[in-house]
């Protein structure tokens, strides 16, 4: 569901570089991070993704467009 820090760590352990998540990576619907730029947790999480070349793909709205829902 979420690309949490524990999920990112598991991806690193598995040598994976791609996470499929349902919810946003950075706490709001549009993944706007301007308000988080000085937040230590955001900085750590963003660095984990960048330093380990991990991409997060958010599959949220598409799955909800089906009937029945996803």
Protein Blocks (a to p, Z undefined) as FASTA:
>chain_A
ZZcfklmmmmmmnopabdcdfbdfkopanlpaklmmmpmklmmmmmmmmmnopacdddfk
lmmmpcceZZ
